[in-house]
Amino acid sequence: MGDVLWEAIGWLGTAIIVVSMLQQRITRLRLINLVGCIVSLAYNLVIGVMPMVALNIVLAVIQVYHLVLLWRSRHDEGTYAVVTADARDDVVTHILHQHRDEIRQFNPGFRSTAESSIAFLVMKGDAVVGLVLAHLESDGTAVLDVDYVTPKYRDLTPGEFVFRRSGVWQELGVRTIRTAAGGPDYYPNLGFTARDGAWELAVSAD
C-alpha cells in the first residue's frame, strides 16, 4: 500500500510541474512549479533516487530565488515606467489588435480610440506590459476607455504603479479617474471607491 501511495505522489509531482508550465502568469508558474518540485523531491528522497533529489532541490532554490526577486520588485518604482503616446499611434493600434479579444473582455464598452485623448504604455524594461486609454472630461475627470495588462504581469502591480505612484495623472491635470462599466475587478484594491455603478479614484495633488 505504501509503495502505491508513493507512486501516486510521484505522479502527482510530475503533474503539478506540467501544469505549472501551462501558466501564463510568471508568479503563478513559479509558485506551482515550486510545489511540484517539493512533491517530487519528497518522492525521490523516499525511493532513493538521489540525482533527482539533487535536481529538485536546485530547481526549488531557483524558483524561490526568482519569487523573492519578483515580490521585492512589486513596489519598486523603478520596475515600471509610463510612456505617453497618441491613441492613434501604430504601436497602440498593434496592441489593440494583438490582444483584442481580452481587451474586449475586460473593457466591454470599448469600441474605438476615436474619443480617447489620453494614451500611454506601461513598460517594464523594453517590454510593453500594459495599455491605458482614457478621455478627459471638462471637470478634470479621466474616464478609462481601456485598462489592460498582459497576462504575464497580472499578478504583479503595474496597476498600482499606474494609478497610485506614476505621477502621470497629475501631469495631465486629472483630478479624478473613473472606470467605465464592467472592466477589471481589482480597482478596490487600488483605493478606488464605488460610485454610480463605476469606480472612482481621487488623484492626489502631490
C-alpha positions as a Python dict, from the first residue, in 0.01 Angstrom:
ca = {
    (1, 'M'): (0, 0, 0),
    (2, 'G'): (284, 235, 90),
    (3, 'D'): (454, 177, -246),
    (4, 'V'): (132, 255, -432),
    (5, 'L'): (84, 573, -230),
    (6, 'W'): (434, 699, -301),
    (7, 'E'): (399, 609, -667),
    (8, 'A'): (83, 821, -676),
    (9, 'I'): (269, 1106, -503),
    (10, 'G'): (544, 1080, -764),
    (11, 'W'): (295, 1109, -1047),
    (12, 'L'): (125, 1397, -866),
    (13, 'G'): (453, 1588, -850),
    (14, 'T'): (505, 1533, -1222),
    (15, 'A'): (150, 1651, -1299),
    (16, 'I'): (195, 1967, -1091),
    (17, 'I'): (516, 2054, -1275),
    (18, 'V'): (344, 2002, -1610),
    (19, 'V'): (53, 2224, -1502),
    (20, 'S'): (297, 2493, -1393),
    (21, 'M'): (442, 2511, -1743),
    (22, 'L'): (95, 2589, -1882),
    (23, 'Q'): (63, 2907, -1676),
    (24, 'Q'): (92, 3248, -1842),
    (25, 'R'): (143, 3445, -1524),
    (26, 'I'): (505, 3418, -1424),
    (27, 'T'): (447, 3430, -1047),
    (28, 'R'): (181, 3160, -1064),
    (29, 'L'): (409, 2949, -1285),
    (30, 'R'): (694, 2969, -1035),
    (31, 'L'): (472, 2902, -733),
    (32, 'I'): (308, 2595, -885),
    (33, 'N'): (642, 2470, -1015),
    (34, 'L'): (788, 2510, -666),
    (35, 'V'): (510, 2295, -520),
    (36, 'G'): (573, 2033, -787),
    (37, 'C'): (946, 2033, -712),
    (38, 'I'): (881, 1983, -340),
    (39, 'V'): (641, 1692, -404),
    (40, 'S'): (886, 1532, -649),
    (41, 'L'): (1170, 1589, -404),
    (42, 'A'): (982, 1401, -132),
    (43, 'Y'): (902, 1113, -367),
    (44, 'N'): (1258, 1074, -498),
    (45, 'L'): (1400, 1101, -147),
    (46, 'V'): (1180, 814, -28),
    (47, 'I'): (1268, 584, -319),
    (48, 'G'): (1634, 683, -302),
    (49, 'V'): (1686, 839, -646),
    (50, 'M'): (1946, 1089, -531),
    (51, 'P'): (2021, 1253, -869),
    (52, 'M'): (1653, 1352, -893),
    (53, 'V'): (1660, 1468, -532),
    (54, 'A'): (1951, 1696, -616),
    (55, 'L'): (1778, 1821, -932),
    (56, 'N'): (1458, 1909, -748),
    (57, 'I'): (1648, 2085, -470),
    (58, 'V'): (1826, 2300, -727),
    (59, 'L'): (1502, 2375, -914),
    (60, 'A'): (1322, 2463, -591),
    (61, 'V'): (1602, 2701, -488),
    (62, 'I'): (1590, 2867, -831),
    (63, 'Q'): (1215, 2918, -805),
    (64, 'V'): (1240, 3060, -452),
    (65, 'Y'): (1516, 3298, -563),
    (66, 'H'): (1312, 3433, -855),
    (67, 'L'): (994, 3458, -647),
    (68, 'V'): (1178, 3668, -389),
    (69, 'L'): (1306, 3896, -668),
    (70, 'L'): (955, 3929, -811),
    (71, 'W'): (797, 4010, -474),
    (72, 'R'): (1068, 4259, -381),
    (73, 'S'): (1027, 4446, -709),
    (74, 'R'): (648, 4467, -688),
    (75, 'H'): (654, 4803, -507),
    (76, 'D'): (977, 4934, -657),
    (77, 'E'): (903, 5248, -857),
    (78, 'G'): (1191, 5164, -1089),
    (79, 'T'): (1019, 4844, -1203),
    (80, 'Y'): (768, 5011, -1436),
    (81, 'A'): (758, 5323, -1650),
    (82, 'V'): (483, 5511, -1829),
    (83, 'V'): (541, 5618, -2189),
    (84, 'T'): (284, 5861, -2325),
    (85, 'A'): (153, 5808, -2676),
    (86, 'D'): (-121, 5911, -2912),
    (87, 'A'): (-423, 5683, -2917),
    (88, 'R'): (-387, 5656, -3294),
    (89, 'D'): (-17, 5560, -3288),
    (90, 'D'): (77, 5242, -3470),
    (91, 'V'): (204, 5077, -3152),
    (92, 'V'): (-130, 5138, -2977),
    (93, 'T'): (-317, 5002, -3280),
    (94, 'H'): (-91, 4697, -3279),
    (95, 'I'): (-154, 4623, -2910),
    (96, 'L'): (-529, 4668, -2952),
    (97, 'H'): (-524, 4425, -3244),
    (98, 'Q'): (-286, 4176, -3082),
    (99, 'H'): (-493, 4150, -2763),
    (100, 'R'): (-835, 4246, -2900),
    (101, 'D'): (-1029, 3953, -2750),
    (102, 'E'): (-903, 4007, -2396),
    (103, 'I'): (-932, 4385, -2424),
    (104, 'R'): (-1297, 4345, -2521),
    (105, 'Q'): (-1346, 4102, -2234),
    (106, 'F'): (-1203, 4340, -1973),
    (107, 'N'): (-1330, 4660, -2135),
    (108, 'P'): (-1669, 4558, -2281),
    (109, 'G'): (-1775, 4914, -2363),
    (110, 'F'): (-1468, 4997, -2571),
    (111, 'R'): (-1525, 5030, -2944),
    (112, 'S'): (-1254, 5258, -3087),
    (113, 'T'): (-990, 5514, -2998),
    (114, 'A'): (-1190, 5799, -3154),
    (115, 'E'): (-1266, 5968, -2821),
    (116, 'S'): (-950, 5870, -2634),
    (117, 'S'): (-747, 6184, -2562),
    (118, 'I'): (-511, 6012, -2317),
    (119, 'A'): (-296, 5715, -2408),
    (120, 'F'): (11, 5562, -2254),
    (121, 'L'): (201, 5237, -2249),
    (122, 'V'): (312, 5069, -1929),
    (123, 'M'): (667, 4940, -1971),
    (124, 'K'): (889, 4701, -1780),
    (125, 'G'): (1232, 4748, -1926),
    (126, 'D'): (1177, 4730, -2301),
    (127, 'A'): (864, 4514, -2273),
    (128, 'V'): (512, 4655, -2305),
    (129, 'V'): (310, 4516, -2014),
    (130, 'G'): (1, 4733, -2032),
    (131, 'L'): (-205, 4991, -2218),
    (132, 'V'): (-427, 5267, -2080),
    (133, 'L'): (-664, 5475, -2290),
    (134, 'A'): (-893, 5740, -2145),
    (135, 'H'): (-1084, 6053, -2237),
    (136, 'L'): (-1074, 6370, -2030),
    (137, 'E'): (-1395, 6544, -1934),
    (138, 'S'): (-1432, 6916, -1868),
    (139, 'D'): (-1433, 6877, -1489),
    (140, 'G'): (-1090, 6711, -1490),
    (141, 'T'): (-1222, 6355, -1474),
    (142, 'A'): (-1038, 6095, -1682),
    (143, 'V'): (-1276, 5817, -1785),
    (144, 'L'): (-1096, 5493, -1865),
    (145, 'D'): (-1165, 5351, -2209),
    (146, 'V'): (-908, 5070, -2189),
    (147, 'D'): (-717, 4943, -1888),
    (148, 'Y'): (-525, 4636, -1998),
    (149, 'V'): (-231, 4438, -1859),
    (150, 'T'): (-78, 4142, -2039),
    (151, 'P'): (-138, 3801, -1874),
    (152, 'K'): (222, 3756, -1757),
    (153, 'Y'): (204, 4065, -1534),
    (154, 'R'): (-149, 4050, -1394),
    (155, 'D'): (-36, 3913, -1061),
    (156, 'L'): (222, 4187, -1018),
    (157, 'T'): (146, 4556, -965),
    (158, 'P'): (152, 4762, -1285),
    (159, 'G'): (-197, 4884, -1187),
    (160, 'E'): (-71, 5010, -852),
    (161, 'F'): (214, 5192, -1025),
    (162, 'V'): (-6, 5349, -1291),
    (163, 'F'): (-285, 5470, -1067),
    (164, 'R'): (-106, 5540, -739),
    (165, 'R'): (261, 5614, -795),
    (166, 'S'): (345, 5710, -1153),
    (167, 'G'): (252, 6080, -1131),
    (168, 'V'): (124, 6073, -1489),
    (169, 'W'): (-231, 6176, -1397),
    (170, 'Q'): (-113, 6483, -1206),
    (171, 'E'): (97, 6586, -1506),
    (172, 'L'): (-213, 6565, -1727),
    (173, 'G'): (-417, 6779, -1488),
    (174, 'V'): (-652, 6494, -1396),
    (175, 'R'): (-846, 6535, -1071),
    (176, 'T'): (-1044, 6211, -1071),
    (177, 'I'): (-1010, 5877, -1250),
    (178, 'R'): (-1333, 5695, -1325),
    (179, 'T'): (-1372, 5348, -1473),
    (180, 'A'): (-1619, 5253, -1741),
    (181, 'A'): (-1888, 4996, -1668),
    (182, 'G'): (-1754, 4643, -1643),
    (183, 'G'): (-1380, 4602, -1668),
    (184, 'P'): (-1125, 4450, -1430),
    (185, 'D'): (-1228, 4378, -1071),
    (186, 'Y'): (-910, 4488, -896),
    (187, 'Y'): (-994, 4859, -856),
    (188, 'P'): (-1097, 4842, -488),
    (189, 'N'): (-750, 4707, -409),
    (190, 'L'): (-601, 5024, -559),
    (191, 'G'): (-809, 5263, -349),
    (192, 'F'): (-1097, 5320, -590),
    (193, 'T'): (-1442, 5365, -439),
    (194, 'A'): (-1778, 5265, -587),
    (195, 'R'): (-1979, 5547, -740),
    (196, 'D'): (-2285, 5529, -968),
    (197, 'G'): (-2206, 5182, -1099),
    (198, 'A'): (-1840, 5258, -1164),
    (199, 'W'): (-1520, 5304, -962),
    (200, 'E'): (-1356, 5639, -887),
    (201, 'L'): (-1018, 5747, -755),
    (202, 'A'): (-933, 6099, -644),
    (203, 'V'): (-592, 6196, -780),
    (204, 'S'): (-354, 6326, -517),
    (205, 'A'): (-215, 6672, -584),
    (206, 'D'): (141, 6574, -486),
}
